[in-house]
């Protein structure tokens, strides 16, 4: 019984959360993200680095002394603004991906279980959205809604929903064809119960894997949208907005673009490494072979 429990998706998910058997890259990526979150929370709650909008020195002062990351074009310390930017980017992307996971899970399970015209309609709409380049779709959304956090949130959702819906739908269709689901359907078990108890529990791995990839895409979309001026607006800060500001002084004050750029790359790489490790756990290698 214990062996069977460990082989179920829920059992595998418990082992994933315990980080048992994962390689050092996975563990390092998780700890890096935890460190980013903890430092960001410390900056927001106890004011590490000072106030993000306070003038503390001369304009474009290099890192040194009490200013570990230097100052920006207004003489503000870059460290608290960077912490504020990390918090804004991670919060926006996480909320957007949570919305994506809910929408994609519901649509994917319905498409996979129902099939036919229902699945065709859901997948066709997703393919239309997926045909747009991510940043172009994000700019179109921002142009309709108006620049700001809501535009960034809606853009991330629209960019990430199509692919995740397709992946969840494919996994749900495979589960819906299994004997235990067919038996439950013949026995008269309500459709909602089958979807929740049998299909959802067996596609949880797919949701976890593609949720991490959606998070990395969300961070990238938010960064690109804010860099173009359609995302988070001043006086707030996000990683994309900080990079956009730093690009104006790239020659005279390169630290303004290096610091947020390094954090952005580190966050995306870490999340992708976590996603790769989750994929190795939940998706057998033979299903991903090129031969």
C-alpha positions in Angstrom: 0.0 0.0 0.0 2.8 2.4 0.8 4.5 1.7 -2.6 1.2 2.5 -4.3 0.7 5.7 -2.4 4.2 6.9 -3.2 3.5 6.2 -6.9 0.4 8.4 -7.1 0.6 12.0 -8.3 -0.1 13.3 -4.8 2.7 11.1 -3.4 5.1 12.4 -6.0 4.0 15.9 -5.2 4.7 15.4 -1.5 8.2 14.2 -2.3 8.8 17.2 -4.6 7.8 19.6 -1.8 10.3 17.8 0.5 13.0 18.2 -2.2 14.0 14.6 -1.8 16.3 13.2 -4.4 16.7 16.5 -6.3 20.0 17.6 -7.8 22.0 20.5 -6.3 20.9 22.9 -9.1 17.3 22.5 -8.0 18.1 23.0 -4.3 20.2 26.0 -5.1 17.5 27.5 -7.3 14.9 27.1 -4.6 17.2 28.7 -2.0 18.0 31.6 -4.3 14.3 32.3 -4.8 13.7 32.0 -1.0 16.5 34.4 -0.4 15.1 36.9 -2.9 11.7 36.7 -1.3 13.1 37.0 2.3 15.3 40.0 1.4 12.4 41.7 -0.4 10.1 41.2 2.5 12.8 42.5 4.9 13.1 45.6 2.7 9.4 46.2 2.7 8.7 45.4 6.3 11.7 46.7 8.2 13.2 49.1 5.7 16.4 47.4 4.8 18.5 49.9 2.8 16.2 52.8 3.7 13.2 54.4 2.0 13.1 53.8 -1.7 12.0 57.5 -2.4 14.5 59.2 -0.1 17.4 61.2 -1.5 20.6 60.0 0.3 23.4 61.4 -1.8 24.6 62.9 -5.0 23.3 61.8 -8.4 24.8 58.7 -10.0 27.1 58.0 -7.1 29.0 54.6 -7.6 28.6 51.8 -5.1 30.5 52.2 -1.9 30.3 53.1 1.7 26.7 53.1 3.0 25.4 52.8 -0.6 26.1 49.2 -1.6 24.5 49.7 -5.0 25.1 53.4 -5.5 22.5 56.0 -6.3 20.2 56.7 -9.2 19.7 59.9 -11.3 17.8 61.5 -8.4 20.3 60.6 -5.7 18.1 57.8 -4.3 19.8 54.6 -3.0 19.4 51.9 -5.6 19.2 49.1 -3.0 15.7 49.8 -1.5 14.4 50.6 -5.0 15.8 47.3 -6.2 14.1 45.4 -3.3 10.8 47.3 -4.1 11.2 46.3 -7.8 11.8 42.6 -7.0 8.7 42.6 -4.8 6.6 44.3 -7.4 7.7 41.9 -10.2 7.4 38.7 -8.2 4.0 39.7 -6.8 2.5 40.7 -10.1 3.9 37.6 -11.9 2.8 35.2 -9.1 -0.7 36.6 -8.9 -1.0 36.5 -12.7 0.3 32.9 -12.9 -2.1 31.9 -10.1 -5.0 33.2 -12.3 -3.5 31.4 -15.2 -3.3 28.1 -13.4 -7.0 28.4 -12.3 -8.2 29.3 -15.8 -6.0 26.9 -17.7 -6.8 24.0 -15.3 -10.5 24.5 -15.6 -10.4 24.9 -19.4 -7.9 22.1 -19.9 -9.8 19.6 -17.8 -13.1 20.5 -19.5 -11.5 20.2 -23.0 -9.8 17.0 -22.2 -12.8 15.3 -20.6 -15.5 16.6 -22.9 -13.6 16.4 -26.2 -15.4 17.1 -29.4 -16.6 20.6 -30.2 -16.0 21.9 -26.7 -12.3 20.9 -26.9 -12.1 22.2 -30.4 -13.5 25.6 -29.5 -11.2 26.0 -26.4 -8.1 25.0 -28.3 -8.8 27.2 -31.3 -9.2 30.3 -29.1 -6.0 29.4 -27.4 -4.2 28.9 -30.7 -5.4 32.4 -31.9 -3.9 34.0 -28.7 -0.8 31.9 -29.0 -0.1 33.0 -32.5 0.6 36.5 -31.3 4.2 37.2 -30.2 4.1 37.6 -26.4 5.4 41.2 -26.2 3.1 42.3 -29.1 0.0 40.8 -27.3 1.1 42.5 -24.0 1.5 45.9 -25.7 -2.0 45.5 -27.3 -3.5 44.7 -24.0 -1.8 47.7 -22.4 -2.9 49.9 -25.2 -6.6 48.9 -24.6 -6.5 49.0 -20.8 -3.9 51.7 -20.3 -0.4 51.4 -18.8 -0.1 50.2 -15.2 -0.2 47.1 -13.0 -3.6 45.9 -14.3 -2.2 45.9 -17.8 0.8 43.9 -16.8 -1.4 41.4 -14.9 -3.8 41.0 -17.8 -0.9 40.7 -20.3 0.8 37.9 -18.4 -2.5 36.0 -18.1 -3.3 36.3 -21.8 0.3 35.3 -22.8 0.5 32.3 -20.5 -3.0 30.8 -20.6 -2.9 29.4 -24.1 0.1 27.1 -23.8 -0.7 26.0 -20.3 -4.3 25.2 -21.3 -3.0 23.1 -24.2 -0.7 21.1 -21.9 -3.3 20.5 -19.2 -5.9 19.6 -21.9 -3.5 17.0 -23.4 -2.8 15.5 -20.0 -6.5 15.5 -19.1 -7.5 13.8 -22.3 -5.0 11.0 -21.6 -6.3 10.5 -18.1 -10.0 10.6 -19.3 -9.3 7.6 -21.5 -8.1 5.4 -18.6 -10.1 2.5 -17.4 -10.9 3.9 -13.9 -12.4 7.1 -15.4 -14.4 5.1 -17.9 -15.7 2.9 -15.1 -16.6 5.9 -13.0 -18.5 7.4 -15.9 -20.4 4.2 -16.6 -21.2 3.9 -12.9 -23.0 7.2 -13.0 -20.5 9.3 -11.0 -21.2 13.0 -11.5 -19.0 14.7 -14.1 -17.8 17.3 -11.7 -16.7 14.6 -9.2 -14.8 12.8 -11.9 -13.1 15.9 -13.0 -12.2 16.9 -9.5 -11.3 13.6 -7.9 -9.9 11.6 -10.8 -8.6 14.0 -13.5 -7.4 16.9 -11.5 -5.4 14.8 -9.1 -3.7 13.0 -12.0 -2.8 16.2 -13.9 -1.4 18.0 -10.8 2.2 17.3 -12.0 1.6 18.9 -15.4 0.1 21.9 -13.7 3.1 22.3 -11.4 5.6 21.9 -14.2 4.0 24.4 -16.6 3.1 26.7 -13.8 6.8 27.3 -13.1 7.5 27.9 -16.8 4.5 30.3 -16.8 6.0 32.2 -13.9 9.3 32.7 -15.7 7.5 33.9 -18.8 5.4 36.2 -16.6 8.5 37.8 -15.1 9.9 38.3 -18.6 6.7 39.8 -19.9 6.4 42.2 -17.0 10.0 43.2 -17.5 9.6 43.8 -21.2 6.3 45.7 -20.8 7.6 48.0 -18.0 10.8 48.5 -20.0 8.7 49.8 -22.9 6.7 52.1 -20.6 3.4 50.2 -20.6 3.7 48.3 -17.3 4.5 49.5 -13.8 4.6 53.3 -13.7 6.7 55.8 -11.6 7.0 56.4 -8.7 6.7 52.6 -8.2 9.5 50.3 -9.2 9.8 47.0 -10.9 12.7 45.1 -12.4 11.7 46.1 -16.0 11.3 49.8 -15.0 14.6 49.9 -13.2 16.3 48.4 -16.3 14.6 51.0 -18.4 15.8 53.8 -16.2 19.3 52.3 -16.0 19.6 52.1 -19.8 19.5 55.9 -20.0 22.8 56.0 -18.0 24.4 52.8 -19.1 27.7 54.5 -19.9 28.1 56.8 -16.9 26.4 54.6 -14.3 26.4 51.0 -15.4 25.4 49.7 -12.0 21.9 51.1 -12.5 21.3 48.5 -15.2 23.6 45.7 -14.0 22.0 45.2 -10.6 18.3 44.8 -11.7 19.5 42.9 -14.8 21.4 40.3 -12.8 18.4 39.8 -10.4 16.0 39.4 -13.3 18.2 36.9 -15.1 18.9 35.0 -11.8 15.2 34.8 -11.0 14.2 33.5 -14.5 17.1 31.0 -14.7 16.3 29.7 -11.2 12.6 29.2 -12.0 13.4 27.4 -15.3 15.8 25.1 -13.5 13.1 24.3 -11.0 10.7 23.6 -13.8 13.2 21.3 -15.5 13.6 19.3 -12.3 9.8 19.1 -11.9 9.5 17.9 -15.5 12.0 15.1 -14.9 10.0 14.0 -11.9 6.5 14.2 -13.4 7.1 13.5 -17.1 9.0 10.3 -18.0 12.0 10.9 -20.2 10.9 8.5 -22.9 7.9 10.7 -23.6 10.3 13.6 -24.4 12.7 11.6 -26.6 13.5 13.0 -30.0 14.0 9.6 -31.5 
